[in-house]
Amino acid sequence: MKAGIRAILATEWGSIVAFAIAIAVTITVRPCTANAEPVEYLRICSLFGAAYFYLAGTNICDDVTTGDARQTTSGGVWRWSTPDNPRTWLPNPQLGCAGGQLVKFGDITPSDLVLNAYSRLETKTHYPLKLKVGQYISAVMYQGGFGAADNLVSDLPACPAPDTFVSDATVPCTAGDNPVGGGEFNCRVTCVNGAWEYTGNAGGGGLGSFCMLYYYDDPILGARYSPPLGCLDTASQQTLPATSMFSPISPKPPATPNQIYVLGAAGPISKVPDTSYIGGELSVWLCLQTQH
């Protein structure tokens, strides 16, 4: 009799313990929503397929697995890569092309850039690519970079001159005020009646990620840009003597009977209205290797 009672009590006690554990687990895993931060969910970019998602707050679609970024513009769909390609640092370009043919694309200054139909600044230079049988681009090398034009108030040219900006303003860009140096504000300035004054807008900027792309002119379809070889934001290396190198996403150009060129262009839309807001110089080399 006592054994039976003990068995019943043990069963009931086990049920109570199990119930208590279930309550504890429920309380543990249930999120507290009273003060929870709002969750921003990824939105699928159905324009280009299920693998593409909108970058938060933009109309840029990105494939998070490949880094292929696309944005619809008035000129069509512009493609680049984000995030930037992994870079390797070298003392000089020659060390990045051992056993290959090092060719120089050129030294690019802001005045060498022009706005294209996709609202991107691209190089006026289109480098004709003439690959031999079995050749491919094994590396792209950048030296220098593009950043904000670094004007001190004391260095401003005489008016009239194109709009630019200063990096040492003492007040936060109050429209109509004459620029005074010695501070830490970046402000856009313009010439008015022969003298510089603030426009009321913050300065700074640059090109952001700068990409190298294949390009050809199709007689029917017109200008065709391929997905990029790759992109790097060069602002951080603007004054460094070292060379940055990355491996191309597509080492071989697209198959076409038309002459293939390589050109440089900004990836995302530049935040500056024209090239007078951009400083620096970027030298670019390509390393051509041959498959054996």
C-alpha positions as semicolon CSV with decimal commas, in nm:
position;residue;x (nm);y (nm);z (nm)
1;M;0,000;0,000;0,000
2;K;0,276;0,239;0,097
3;A;0,471;0,143;-0,215
4;G;0,170;0,227;-0,430
5;I;0,130;0,565;-0,269
6;R;0,500;0,636;-0,321
7;A;0,468;0,545;-0,689
8;I;0,170;0,777;-0,733
9;L;0,348;1,062;-0,552
10;A;0,663;1,008;-0,761
11;T;0,459;1,022;-1,081
12;E;0,279;1,336;-0,976
13;W;0,601;1,498;-0,860
14;G;0,766;1,415;-1,192
15;S;0,474;1,575;-1,372
16;I;0,507;1,887;-1,158
17;V;0,882;1,910;-1,227
18;A;0,829;1,862;-1,601
19;F;0,559;2,130;-1,600
20;A;0,787;2,371;-1,411
21;I;1,070;2,310;-1,659
22;A;0,835;2,370;-1,951
23;I;0,727;2,703;-1,799
24;A;1,090;2,802;-1,741
25;V;1,187;2,717;-2,099
26;T;0,888;2,908;-2,233
27;I;0,980;3,213;-2,028
28;T;1,346;3,188;-2,137
29;V;1,289;3,170;-2,510
30;R;1,000;3,412;-2,533
31;P;1,142;3,753;-2,641
32;C;1,059;4,063;-2,444
33;T;0,887;4,289;-2,692
34;A;0,794;4,579;-2,467
35;N;1,121;4,767;-2,525
36;A;1,258;4,576;-2,823
37;E;1,438;4,764;-3,099
38;P;1,259;4,761;-3,436
39;V;1,391;4,491;-3,669
40;E;1,482;4,590;-4,025
41;Y;1,418;4,293;-4,251
42;L;1,601;4,235;-4,580
43;R;1,383;4,298;-4,881
44;I;1,421;4,071;-5,181
45;C;1,505;4,258;-5,501
46;S;1,278;4,072;-5,743
47;L;1,417;4,269;-6,038
48;F;1,723;4,045;-6,053
49;G;1,624;3,727;-5,870
50;A;1,586;3,575;-5,526
51;A;1,959;3,601;-5,450
52;Y;1,944;3,983;-5,456
53;F;1,845;4,199;-5,161
54;Y;1,806;4,575;-5,132
55;L;2,077;4,747;-4,934
56;A;1,902;4,923;-4,645
57;G;1,771;5,267;-4,734
58;T;1,870;5,244;-5,102
59;N;1,748;5,114;-5,436
60;I;2,073;4,919;-5,475
61;C;2,031;4,544;-5,520
62;D;2,313;4,321;-5,396
63;D;2,382;3,950;-5,425
64;V;2,529;3,884;-5,082
65;T;2,707;3,567;-5,199
66;T;2,883;3,711;-5,506
67;G;2,896;4,084;-5,421
68;D;2,729;4,173;-5,751
69;A;2,564;4,513;-5,701
70;R;2,310;4,659;-5,941
71;Q;2,121;4,986;-5,953
72;T;1,860;5,104;-6,202
73;T;1,943;5,450;-6,339
74;S;1,807;5,671;-6,615
75;G;2,079;5,528;-6,840
76;G;2,001;5,165;-6,760
77;V;2,120;4,915;-6,499
78;W;2,467;4,992;-6,362
79;R;2,670;4,703;-6,218
80;W;2,965;4,702;-5,982
81;S;3,080;4,496;-5,683
82;T;3,026;4,546;-5,311
83;P;3,192;4,494;-5,075
84;D;3,529;4,585;-5,224
85;N;3,771;4,319;-5,343
86;P;4,024;4,195;-5,085
87;R;4,348;4,390;-5,135
88;T;4,713;4,298;-5,092
89;W;4,981;4,558;-5,021
90;L;5,305;4,567;-5,223
91;P;5,606;4,801;-5,229
92;N;5,567;4,847;-5,607
93;P;5,360;4,718;-5,901
94;Q;5,643;4,507;-6,047
95;L;5,629;4,268;-5,751
96;G;5,266;4,192;-5,832
97;C;5,341;4,067;-6,183
98;A;5,630;3,823;-6,156
99;G;5,659;3,622;-6,477
100;G;5,388;3,825;-6,648
101;Q;5,350;4,137;-6,859
102;L;5,291;4,455;-6,660
103;V;5,098;4,718;-6,857
104;K;5,006;5,062;-6,730
105;F;4,651;5,180;-6,777
106;G;4,751;5,535;-6,685
107;D;4,768;5,808;-6,421
108;I;4,413;5,926;-6,354
109;T;4,341;6,272;-6,214
110;P;3,995;6,414;-6,138
111;S;4,010;6,612;-6,464
112;D;4,046;6,281;-6,651
113;L;3,697;6,176;-6,539
114;V;3,368;6,245;-6,714
115;L;3,006;6,173;-6,618
116;N;2,857;5,881;-6,812
117;A;2,495;5,798;-6,891
118;Y;2,463;5,605;-6,563
119;S;2,551;5,912;-6,350
120;R;2,894;5,765;-6,272
121;L;3,227;5,935;-6,323
122;E;3,437;5,727;-6,559
123;T;3,777;5,768;-6,721
124;K;3,804;5,947;-7,052
125;T;4,075;5,692;-7,133
126;H;3,956;5,361;-7,274
127;Y;4,254;5,128;-7,277
128;P;4,248;4,889;-7,578
129;L;4,297;4,537;-7,445
130;K;4,486;4,309;-7,682
131;L;4,531;3,972;-7,519
132;K;4,736;3,700;-7,683
133;V;4,610;3,342;-7,698
134;G;4,592;3,209;-7,342
135;Q;4,648;3,549;-7,181
136;Y;4,431;3,681;-6,898
137;I;4,440;3,960;-6,640
138;S;4,578;3,812;-6,320
139;A;4,591;4,128;-6,110
140;V;4,490;4,493;-6,098
141;M;4,712;4,737;-5,908
142;Y;4,633;5,082;-5,772
143;Q;4,879;5,340;-5,642
144;G;4,756;5,665;-5,488
145;G;4,385;5,731;-5,471
146;F;4,090;5,968;-5,484
147;G;3,964;6,154;-5,182
148;A;3,827;6,490;-5,088
149;A;4,003;6,787;-5,244
150;D;4,204;6,921;-4,952
151;N;4,174;7,300;-4,965
152;L;4,264;7,515;-4,669
153;V;4,097;7,855;-4,663
154;S;4,440;8,011;-4,710
155;D;4,496;7,798;-5,024
156;L;4,179;7,895;-5,210
157;P;4,251;8,029;-5,560
158;A;4,145;8,375;-5,664
159;C;3,784;8,417;-5,776
160;P;3,630;8,351;-6,017
161;A;3,695;7,977;-5,986
162;P;3,484;7,659;-5,985
163;D;3,302;7,570;-5,664
164;T;3,516;7,369;-5,423
165;F;3,534;7,315;-5,048
166;V;3,760;7,384;-4,752
167;S;3,854;7,144;-4,474
168;D;3,945;7,392;-4,200
169;A;3,637;7,615;-4,162
170;T;3,580;7,759;-3,813
171;V;3,198;7,763;-3,841
172;P;2,960;7,495;-3,968
173;C;2,912;7,618;-4,325
174;T;2,668;7,906;-4,265
175;A;2,539;8,013;-4,607
176;G;2,666;8,353;-4,719
177;D;2,947;8,382;-4,461
178;N;3,301;8,442;-4,576
179;P;3,524;8,139;-4,509
180;V;3,759;8,164;-4,209
181;G;4,028;7,900;-4,160
182;G;4,179;7,737;-3,857
183;G;3,887;7,511;-3,763
184;E;3,781;7,155;-3,845
185;F;3,462;7,185;-4,050
186;N;3,440;7,073;-4,414
187;C;3,234;7,326;-4,609
188;R;3,150;7,387;-4,971
189;V;3,238;7,732;-5,097
190;T;3,146;7,931;-5,407
191;C;3,255;8,257;-5,567
192;V;3,007;8,544;-5,529
193;N;3,094;8,894;-5,654
194;G;3,465;8,814;-5,662
195;A;3,488;8,660;-5,314
196;W;3,446;8,315;-5,160
197;E;3,152;8,236;-4,935
198;Y;2,993;7,926;-4,784
199;T;2,707;7,765;-4,975
200;G;2,548;7,629;-4,656
201;N;2,643;7,270;-4,742
202;A;2,897;7,040;-4,584
203;G;3,189;6,950;-4,803
204;G;3,397;6,638;-4,824
205;G;3,342;6,335;-5,033
206;G;3,533;6,165;-5,308
207;L;3,445;5,887;-5,547
208;G;3,389;5,601;-5,308
209;S;3,475;5,262;-5,459
210;F;3,660;5,293;-5,789
211;C;3,624;5,002;-6,029
212;M;3,793;4,872;-6,342
213;L;3,556;4,734;-6,606
214;Y;3,554;4,583;-6,953
215;Y;3,385;4,796;-7,218
216;Y;3,300;4,767;-7,585
217;D;3,086;4,953;-7,836
218;D;2,831;4,728;-8,001
219;P;2,712;4,858;-8,343
220;I;2,351;4,769;-8,258
221;L;2,326;4,784;-7,877
222;G;2,570;5,072;-7,829
223;A;2,802;5,110;-7,529
224;R;2,826;4,791;-7,325
225;Y;2,982;4,769;-6,980
226;S;3,066;4,428;-6,838
227;P;3,056;4,335;-6,470
228;P;3,368;4,487;-6,314
229;L;3,708;4,330;-6,272
230;G;3,679;4,466;-5,919
231;C;3,655;4,776;-5,701
232;L;3,846;4,946;-5,418
233;D;3,777;5,259;-5,218
234;T;4,110;5,437;-5,265
235;A;4,061;5,732;-5,027
236;S;4,260;5,566;-4,746
237;Q;4,562;5,511;-4,971
238;Q;4,560;5,855;-5,133
239;T;4,893;5,961;-4,980
240;L;5,053;5,619;-4,929
241;P;5,361;5,518;-5,135
242;A;5,255;5,150;-5,138
243;T;5,063;4,971;-5,412
244;S;4,737;4,785;-5,352
245;M;4,659;4,480;-5,563
246;F;4,346;4,270;-5,613
247;S;4,256;3,968;-5,822
248;P;3,992;4,031;-6,090
249;I;3,648;3,878;-6,049
250;S;3,651;3,808;-6,425
251;P;4,011;3,756;-6,547
252;K;3,895;3,722;-6,908
253;P;3,685;3,975;-7,102
254;P;3,339;3,894;-7,244
255;A;3,326;3,708;-7,575
256;T;3,250;3,959;-7,852
257;P;3,386;4,034;-8,200
258;N;3,414;4,402;-8,098
259;Q;3,730;4,564;-7,964
260;I;3,746;4,523;-7,586
261;Y;3,862;4,815;-7,371
262;V;3,933;4,855;-7,000
263;L;3,815;5,168;-6,825
264;G;3,777;5,294;-6,471
265;A;3,454;5,419;-6,316
266;A;3,298;5,491;-5,979
267;G;3,086;5,209;-5,840
268;P;2,813;5,389;-5,642
269;I;2,685;5,730;-5,748
270;S;2,931;5,996;-5,639
271;K;2,812;6,229;-5,364
272;V;2,998;6,522;-5,516
273;P;2,843;6,734;-5,794
274;D;3,155;6,753;-6,011
275;T;3,525;6,666;-6,018
276;S;3,634;6,994;-5,854
277;Y;3,534;6,837;-5,521
278;I;3,769;6,542;-5,572
279;G;4,138;6,539;-5,493
280;G;4,424;6,301;-5,556
281;E;4,560;6,092;-5,842
282;L;4,529;5,722;-5,910
283;S;4,780;5,518;-6,110
284;V;4,656;5,185;-6,245
285;W;4,842;4,881;-6,378
286;L;4,723;4,548;-6,516
287;C;4,921;4,224;-6,496
288;L;4,879;3,993;-6,796
289;Q;4,968;3,628;-6,746
290;T;4,963;3,339;-6,992
291;Q;4,816;2,998;-6,921
292;H;5,065;2,720;-6,995
